[in-house]
């Protein structure tokens, strides 16, 4: 009197586990809004996406300084450089150019 086979039970069990895993992977903030698990960064120099496995990439936060007093304002500007740029030995040049460009924009404001 076996109404179902063992494989039917197995596939039902697998579907149940998949539904639970899919439900658990949706992250929500305090307001109940769905948020992404991973938000990729972009290289500030090349605009390439920085993959999660790019262990050569860096993010450097540069302090914003008041132009009149020269004191730290409490804010920073983040610059992301991909491992590709650093591997080609262009990280220092790219970082310097990005900071100088940001300084020119801040001086015009």
Order of alpha helices (4+ residues) and beta strands (2+ residues): alpha-beta-beta-beta-beta-beta-beta-alpha-alpha
